[in-house]
């Protein structure tokens, strides 16, 4: 993957830049004013890091970038070049170099990393809200966007490129943030984008089938997630999850466990009383009890709240501060978010885009549906195709009416994606419509919803775009629903 060029406020001597990076190479102590792993962004005096990616290997252009003016190249195999710096792992070196280049800003911050298939985004927002409720200044790095205090910045990846990441850390430290809570994706952990970071707390939410297009096996996926805890001083782990129980036995840092079922955990959620728009429950653990009234529905939301609350307690907050923070937390964009519609049916958008995500969200909503649970969903293109049938099975298990459509088909044929999902409806009598165009599918769902229905728009959540074969278009389901309902009302006049 190409990454942007990174320029610090001042230049740095090469040997200072290479601090904590073992290397070999007979090279002078050059002045370095830029750092990049993108061969398209070479400028005189920059240091180029050769990274072997899935589509491009920087080692193949090392000689060329030296001719274009790069001061030196960092590589992980001997290229026979005059100005080469040989390291054992250039990805890991790049993370540490970026940290050194910006003055190691992460060392001035307490980092909290969240990993897991589902719940990462929710947990980051909850931890941020709990800490801010206790008067702390907090930065956030995640899927929806990045936040420096109250300032919101767009996010390109769940976990940024190392250069972007350390620039964010630098800006957060300059803004007076004490804590940074961040989503740590399995891709980022596997690609060592977090080299040079140390986490005060690492949090594990759960592990279910996803990203097997990248990791191939669940074991590889698990091992990637596990890497967060090699970088963490303490771990918070969900032992209701099979992989969580295994992880709690395998990590080397101190572990605090939580559960919504097992009394054997360090912290347990008790007396869970759900409703359509909130959960009431009690946190019990460490000889403490705290009561929470929480604005997100579903048992899985209680698990996310427990993860966030326990992490905050490990950071020094007391249980009452945690309960107050959780009770005052507003909803999170695209996570079981009820859209304003002014109709006699309810429309909810949710990011559930995996079999497990759907298995958690849909049964959580089912008890509160007065008439029918209508579910609109699609399967992402150019992603693990084996999960498509399982997504359809999960929807068919809970829905009273199904609308099968497109998610982000990317360059795959939307019809072929749908055909791979359809066998998941075999053996069910649940009626369904197939409408490949997502806008048209939402239009159909809104036109056919009856009083008391709940229409769930699953898969896109907070996203305000759709990735199609010819490019990316603006597609915000809040706007889409509002526009369609407005047109339908005009038509009825």
Steps between C-alpha positions, in 0.01 A plus 500: 500500500632846415510750783538876500818692557564619854682818587587605852541852628880461493750273334657220700840336488479150358651332807246675727222389267623138516489490882357164621520360145787247471662538159811433297647723234813705452332837466571853619283688750290680239245775561148364434209739455236265363395140541289294258418149381335635182730491196283766331585755769880515485666836575870583546618411851217263587537154651317232301380186680462196272185310594387182326122536465238278340507695172833683502845436645700813577824303472452486121540878467768562765772576246272737311400701809869554584548641148202730562671650806408286800770525767487127572272196488395271784460142378466150641714325239844587364450693177870571443444877515744757640249677722297210633409441864425134563239410765334170590143627449437820304132523603593496867788739435265743321272525803791570735658746254173693473477513879859627529448750217215674684668495840333182631168674574325179609728491805329818624156332479320208662387278211199270519469252211182309414505189283234246401267422211203696634467779755827688441341827392237494775763426766725786389212748520389367838849519651545852363166607648573343840841669522365836383216476754772470765666819372776345287604622154490215249593435138325234290622309194254276322275387218252788493746786548785622719446746785740733678290619792201660326670528159388236246730381218416252221628142526628303199580171673389351832865522609706759306835460326788543754590848376140626522462326836796673663396837354163446669673409826715814472194722441313333785791551740533864388125548562541382859347154465596264780341189348453362148250221441533324167371212293777257411407296194636153430650633176690772689626254760607250236673774297674636813355849453503535880875441541632777723177510706447381856145460634402559861201270442410261217136390470368185328129498411442177301616306196271363230528438126616804304798611288582144392566643153813644668580262788382177324447309829338585834825401673694763301227753581525416872881522499479845337259625769718349773792722396336801667571344838873472429487882486278544810569545871158359597222305328120515527348184351145378434488139623150441362685461169678168428806676362490741795525213747798365307660843478466557876724194553757587234588869539802600708366828645265516805141405404166632628200305371136597457181314417126545473444134592786353704551569871859381459593828325662785692205724405150379412183671376200405715125573497496592130164662417473578128262728313489619138703814566708418810644240737504510877756281673732474800880472486630266771869435567802572714270536805315784324148546361381767255171549318477611137214625282643483152352639176588211264285185467607137494708263710800564275479870594529403867816305411642808325412715802672252731815502285511880508420524870763249610764670282416836660535349848845365410590858404416612854133602491270371772187298431266794560683714243470209255127454563434874472694514172317203348160625613559838338633366171296589189453257211780432253455573126401191305486269800135395557420862413129583482445741210249783530219419259168634637335173397301229679787257442863514620813518283835397650839507329778278628852412390442122541677353196609159627301189598583561866410870481157411361460221758552757774294794372188328365402291807566805718235693305252215449326516843405864444350462152123551512432369149774382259879511512602599145871464425673658200856378449769422245840329506822698442681437171868402477481371856478148644233335280451206738316721750223599254287189546543528880387864495185392314442217749529742793250742345256220411510378861358825641335703222132494409575659162834525319625741234825369349698776329858624455744626764831622352527268196828661392610338173302180551176437312219585748278227353767234561543618861124470551497153340764385752283623790166358380564136606494631858123539464452130412257324729345823628153629426595863564392713201772700329563747219820524295572861397870544406498883504517605865318831453212321325499234771466762775228669297311169477543430873368841603204470261401158634564548873185464710404657836706344778769365266870544568706539180870431560746634242796271570859527383577865428453656842688830526640480144400788273615335177452191287788333313389387154688355204555840339590689817370632831174695525351703783245283682387599850203291610371774729476729198366224274218411742407867554496568124290194413246566776472864391438392139243242611314763704503742205366226273210429737389865502 
